[in-house]
C-alpha cells in the first residue's frame, strides 16, 4: 500500500464511525476533519467529494460486520449453527468488534432512503447479499438433511433479516432491551425449527 492508499484508508477508518452514527446528512466536513485530524484539503485530495467518502465508509462498516459474522460462522460445522451466529451477534453486539453506531445496513437504509440514491443502492445491495447468504445456508442445510426439505429459503431469509433489523428499530425506539430479547428468542426458535 503506497502513502496515498494508506492516507485514504486512514480517512475511511476514522470517518466510518462518524457516518454510521450521524448519517450522511448529519456528518459535516468538520466532523471528518475532527475525526481524522486532517485538513479539508487532505480529505478532498484523497476523495472527490463527501459522497465518495460516505460510500467508502459504508463499504468499510459493512465489511466489518460481514467479516465478524464470517469469522463466527467458521467456528460451526452445521448450517444451523452458522445461522444461529446471527442470533448470537445481534443479541450480544457489544462482545463483537462491530461498527460504532450499530448496523450500517439499517442505518444507511434509513438515512439515505429519500436523500442519497447511491448510498441507498449500496445498502440495498448489502441487504440482497445478506439474503442470498442466508438462502445458500438454508439450501445447503436442506441438502445435508439438517433442515426440512419444505422450508422456503427465501421467505425464511427475509423473515430473519426483517426480525433482526426490526428488533434494532424497536429496541432503539423504546429503549427497552426486553423487546429485543423477545425478538431474538423468536429468531432463535425459527432457526431451530427449520
ZADREN-632858 format. One record per residue (C-alpha): x, y, z. Coordinates in steps of 0.2 Angstrom, whole numbers, plus 5000, padded with zeros to 4 digits. Layout:
<tortors>
+------+------+------+
!    X !    Y !    Z !
+------+------+------+
!    X !    Y !    Z !
...
+------+------+------+
</tortors>
This chain:
<tortors>
+------+------+------+
!    X !    Y !    Z !
+------+------+------+
! 5000 ! 5000 ! 5000 !
! 5008 ! 5017 ! 4995 !
! 5006 ! 5033 ! 5005 !
! 4991 ! 5039 ! 4996 !
! 4982 ! 5022 ! 4999 !
! 4987 ! 5022 ! 5017 !
! 4980 ! 5040 ! 5019 !
! 4964 ! 5036 ! 5010 !
! 4962 ! 5020 ! 5022 !
! 4966 ! 5031 ! 5037 !
! 4952 ! 5043 ! 5032 !
! 4940 ! 5029 ! 5029 !
! 4943 ! 5021 ! 5046 !
! 4942 ! 5037 ! 5056 !
! 4927 ! 5044 ! 5047 !
! 4917 ! 5027 ! 5045 !
! 4911 ! 5028 ! 5064 !
! 4905 ! 5046 ! 5061 !
! 4895 ! 5042 ! 5046 !
! 4887 ! 5026 ! 5054 !
! 4882 ! 5036 ! 5069 !
! 4877 ! 5053 ! 5062 !
! 4872 ! 5048 ! 5044 !
! 4876 ! 5056 ! 5028 !
! 4867 ! 5072 ! 5031 !
! 4872 ! 5073 ! 5049 !
! 4891 ! 5071 ! 5045 !
! 4899 ! 5088 ! 5041 !
! 4916 ! 5091 ! 5034 !
! 4921 ! 5097 ! 5051 !
! 4916 ! 5080 ! 5058 !
! 4928 ! 5072 ! 5046 !
! 4942 ! 5084 ! 5049 !
! 4940 ! 5082 ! 5068 !
! 4939 ! 5063 ! 5067 !
! 4954 ! 5062 ! 5056 !
! 4965 ! 5076 ! 5062 !
! 4967 ! 5081 ! 5044 !
! 4963 ! 5096 ! 5034 !
! 4949 ! 5098 ! 5022 !
! 4962 ! 5099 ! 5008 !
! 4969 ! 5082 ! 5014 !
! 4952 ! 5074 ! 5014 !
! 4947 ! 5081 ! 4997 !
! 4964 ! 5077 ! 4990 !
! 4960 ! 5059 ! 4993 !
! 4942 ! 5059 ! 4989 !
! 4932 ! 5068 ! 4975 !
! 4918 ! 5073 ! 4987 !
! 4908 ! 5069 ! 5003 !
! 4898 ! 5056 ! 4993 !
! 4914 ! 5046 ! 4989 !
! 4919 ! 5047 ! 5007 !
! 4902 ! 5041 ! 5013 !
! 4901 ! 5026 ! 5000 !
! 4919 ! 5021 ! 5006 !
! 4914 ! 5022 ! 5024 !
! 4898 ! 5012 ! 5021 !
! 4908 ! 4998 ! 5012 !
! 4921 ! 4998 ! 5027 !
! 4907 ! 4997 ! 5040 !
! 4898 ! 4984 ! 5031 !
! 4914 ! 4973 ! 5028 !
! 4917 ! 4974 ! 5047 !
! 4900 ! 4966 ! 5050 !
! 4902 ! 4953 ! 5036 !
! 4919 ! 4948 ! 5042 !
! 4914 ! 4947 ! 5060 !
! 4899 ! 4936 ! 5055 !
! 4910 ! 4925 ! 5043 !
! 4923 ! 4923 ! 5057 !
! 4910 ! 4917 ! 5069 !
! 4902 ! 4905 ! 5056 !
! 4918 ! 4897 ! 5053 !
! 4918 ! 4890 ! 5071 !
! 4902 ! 4879 ! 5067 !
! 4902 ! 4864 ! 5056 !
! 4882 ! 4864 ! 5055 !
! 4872 ! 4875 ! 5044 !
! 4860 ! 4878 ! 5059 !
! 4875 ! 4883 ! 5070 !
! 4880 ! 4895 ! 5056 !
! 4863 ! 4903 ! 5055 !
! 4862 ! 4904 ! 5074 !
! 4878 ! 4915 ! 5073 !
! 4866 ! 4929 ! 5068 !
! 4856 ! 4927 ! 5084 !
! 4872 ! 4927 ! 5094 !
! 4880 ! 4943 ! 5086 !
! 4864 ! 4953 ! 5086 !
! 4860 ! 4948 ! 5104 !
! 4877 ! 4951 ! 5110 !
! 4883 ! 4965 ! 5099 !
! 4895 ! 4973 ! 5112 !
! 4906 ! 4957 ! 5113 !
! 4910 ! 4959 ! 5095 !
! 4920 ! 4972 ! 5086 !
! 4905 ! 4979 ! 5076 !
! 4905 ! 4997 ! 5069 !
! 4901 ! 5011 ! 5081 !
! 4883 ! 5016 ! 5079 !
! 4875 ! 4999 ! 5076 !
! 4871 ! 4990 ! 5060 !
! 4877 ! 5000 ! 5045 !
! 4864 ! 4992 ! 5033 !
! 4850 ! 4998 ! 5044 !
! 4857 ! 5015 ! 5047 !
! 4861 ! 5019 ! 5029 !
! 4845 ! 5012 ! 5023 !
! 4835 ! 5024 ! 5035 !
! 4847 ! 5039 ! 5032 !
! 4848 ! 5038 ! 5013 !
! 4831 ! 5032 ! 5009 !
! 4825 ! 5048 ! 5001 !
! 4841 ! 5058 ! 5001 !
! 4855 ! 5049 ! 4993 !
! 4851 ! 5036 ! 4979 !
! 4869 ! 5029 ! 4978 !
! 4870 ! 5026 ! 4997 !
! 4853 ! 5018 ! 4996 !
! 4858 ! 5007 ! 4982 !
! 4873 ! 5002 ! 4991 !
! 4863 ! 4997 ! 5007 !
! 4850 ! 4988 ! 4996 !
! 4864 ! 4978 ! 4988 !
! 4870 ! 4973 ! 5005 !
! 4853 ! 4968 ! 5010 !
! 4852 ! 4957 ! 4994 !
! 4869 ! 4949 ! 4998 !
! 4864 ! 4946 ! 5016 !
! 4848 ! 4937 ! 5010 !
! 4857 ! 4927 ! 4997 !
! 4869 ! 4921 ! 5010 !
! 4856 ! 4915 ! 5022 !
! 4847 ! 4907 ! 5007 !
! 4863 ! 4897 ! 5002 !
! 4865 ! 4892 ! 5020 !
! 4847 ! 4886 ! 5021 !
! 4848 ! 4877 ! 5004 !
! 4865 ! 4868 ! 5010 !
! 4856 ! 4863 ! 5026 !
! 4842 ! 4856 ! 5017 !
! 4854 ! 4846 ! 5006 !
! 4863 ! 4840 ! 5021 !
! 4847 ! 4834 ! 5029 !
! 4848 ! 4847 ! 5043 !
! 4833 ! 4857 ! 5038 !
! 4816 ! 4851 ! 5032 !
! 4815 ! 4850 ! 5013 !
! 4799 ! 4860 ! 5013 !
! 4807 ! 4876 ! 5021 !
! 4805 ! 4891 ! 5009 !
! 4823 ! 4898 ! 5010 !
! 4819 ! 4915 ! 5003 !
! 4804 ! 4918 ! 5014 !
! 4814 ! 4912 ! 5029 !
! 4829 ! 4923 ! 5025 !
! 4818 ! 4938 ! 5023 !
! 4810 ! 4934 ! 5039 !
! 4826 ! 4933 ! 5049 !
! 4833 ! 4949 ! 5041 !
! 4816 ! 4958 ! 5045 !
! 4816 ! 4952 ! 5063 !
! 4834 ! 4956 ! 5067 !
! 4833 ! 4973 ! 5059 !
! 4816 ! 4977 ! 5066 !
! 4822 ! 4971 ! 5083 !
! 4836 ! 4985 ! 5082 !
! 4822 ! 4998 ! 5077 !
! 4811 ! 4993 ! 5092 !
! 4825 ! 4992 ! 5104 !
! 4831 ! 5010 ! 5099 !
! 4814 ! 5017 ! 5099 !
! 4808 ! 5011 ! 5115 !
! 4825 ! 5010 ! 5124 !
! 4819 ! 4993 ! 5131 !
! 4830 ! 4978 ! 5130 !
! 4816 ! 4966 ! 5134 !
! 4808 ! 4969 ! 5116 !
! 4825 ! 4965 ! 5109 !
! 4826 ! 4949 ! 5119 !
! 4809 ! 4944 ! 5113 !
! 4813 ! 4946 ! 5095 !
! 4830 ! 4937 ! 5097 !
! 4820 ! 4922 ! 5105 !
! 4809 ! 4921 ! 5090 !
! 4823 ! 4921 ! 5078 !
! 4832 ! 4908 ! 5088 !
! 4816 ! 4897 ! 5088 !
! 4813 ! 4900 ! 5070 !
! 4831 ! 4894 ! 5065 !
! 4830 ! 4879 ! 5077 !
! 4813 ! 4873 ! 5069 !
! 4819 ! 4874 ! 5051 !
+------+------+------+
</tortors>
